[in-house]
């Protein structure tokens, strides 16, 4: 949660305008503006407190109930946050190269899963929405497009980032490669030879 404190009075004023309209409050525009300015200090204090506490909060941990689906579940700590399932090996250090890569990757909306095996090995699952997004992932992990393996509905490749080996998995990527012209244009496949 990032909040620029300079925008608090404007956001408060907008919220009061909306509340006034929805609740049909008898506040004049001048009263709403004065109220927004008066509440700015306490709201900024609440935001600062929330930001200070955000570092102490972590995604909710849960146990994997079905051991048949995840036979090695005891070896990983599993969490889910914002549509991304993260599995961290019990011996993995989150300050390691793999932990650093995980922290950076987790910020991206395409990421659906992260698995940190050890300090230097990480698996990243993505569901890119375009060939350009897939190309961005390949570039991010220094992967040569010629090394990508397409298998059914999944594309896999191995690269590196910040000292960690990255095993990249792209769900639904092979279907995007079916548009050969677009794949050539984004340099994901070699141009056709004449």
N, C-alpha and C positions, 0 to 999 in steps of 0.2 A: 504494500500500500504506500504509494508515494503521493505526497500532497504538497504543492507549493504554497507556503503560508500567505503569499501575496494575493492569492486568488480566493482566500476564505471569505472576505466580505462580499465579494461578487456572487460566490456560490450560495452563501447564506441568504443574500437578497433574492436570488432566483428561487431558492427553496421557499422563502416566505411568500413570494409572489404566487407560487403554485399552491401553497397551503391556503393562502387567502382566497384564491379562486375556487379551490375544491371545497373548502369548509365554509365559504361565504362569510368570512370574518369581516367585521366592520373597521378594518384598518385602512387608513389613507396611505398613499404612496410615501409621504414624508414619515409616517409612523413606521412603515415597513423598513425604510432605509435606516432610521434611527435604531430600530430594534436589531437590524443586521450588524450595524457598527457596535452596538452594545454587547452583542453575543460573540463577536469576533475573538476576543481574548479568551473566554472560557472554551470556545470550540478549538482554538489553537492549542490550548493546554491539553484537551482531550486527544487531539491528533498526535501531539508529541508523546503523550503517555502510551497511545496505541502503537506508535512506531517503536518506542523503547521496549515494549513488551513483545513486539513481533519477533525480535531476535530470540526470545526465550521460547516461543511457540514453535512446534515442529508439526509436520503432517501426522495425522492420527495413525498410530501403529495398529496393525491387526494381525491375527494369526491366520494362516492359510488352513482352511477347514478340511479341504479334500486332499489328503496326502497322495492319492492316486494321480491327481492332475499335476502335482508338484512333488515328486518323490524325494527330491533333495531339499525340501522346504526347511528342514532343520538347520541347514548350512547357511541360510540367508535370513536377514531381517527384511520384511516386506512392508512397504507403505504405499499409499495411493494418495495423490494430490493433483487436482486440476486435470484429471483424465490421464495421468501418467503413473504407471505402476513402477515403483523402484524397488529393486532387490539388491541388497548390499550383503556381501559375504561377511560372516561374523569376524573374520580376521582382517577385513579391508579397513584402511584408514581413510577417512573422508578428506583429510588434508593432503592426500597423496595425489600424484598426477591423474589417476583415474577419477578420484573424487573431484578434482578441479574441472575435468572434462564434463563430469556429470552435472555439476553446478551450472556450467555454461549451457549445456544442452537442454537442461530442464526448463530453461526460460523460453524455448522455442515452441510455438504452438503445434508443430508437426510431430513432436515427440510423444510416443504412446508408451514406451517402456525403456527402462534403464536397468542394466544389471552390472554391478561392480563385482568382479570375481576376486580381484586382489588389487594391490597398489598400482599395478601397471597394466591391467587388462579390464576393458569395459565393453559391454554390448549396448548398442543404442538402436532401438526400433523406432522407425518414423513412418508416417503416412503422409507423404508429400502430396500436395494438390495439383502439382504441375511438373513438367520436365525441368523447368527452371529451378523449382524448389529442390528437386532431386539433385540437379547439377550443383546447387549451392551446398548440399550436404556432402557430396563427393569432394568438392573443393575444400570445404571446411576440414575434412579429415584426410586431405592429401591423397585421395584415391584416384588412380588412373581409370578413366571410364572403361578402358579396354579390359580391365580385370573384374568387372561386375559380372556376377553369375545370375542369370535369370532362370528361375525354377517355379513353374506354375504361376502363382499370384505374388511371389516374393522375389526380390532382388537382394543379393548379399554381396558384400565386399569387405576387405580389411584395409585399414589405413592407420594413421597415427595423428595424435594431437597432444601437444604439451607434454611429450614424453611417455604417453600411454598408447598402447595398441588398442585400436577401436574396431570392433566387429559391428559393421553397419548392416541393418536389415531394413529394407524398404518394402512395406506392404503395398500391394496393388500397383507397383511400379511397372512390371512387365506389360501390362495393358497399355501404358503410356508409350512404350517403345514401339507399339504397333503402328503408330504414326511415324513412319520412317523419315519423312521430310522434316518433321519437327525435331526428331531425335538427331538428325544430321545437323540441322540448324543450331541446336544447342550443343553440338560437338560431343554428344553422348555415344554416337556411333560414327565410324569413319565414313567419309564421303564415298559415294559409289564411284568405281573406276570405270572409265570409258573403254 
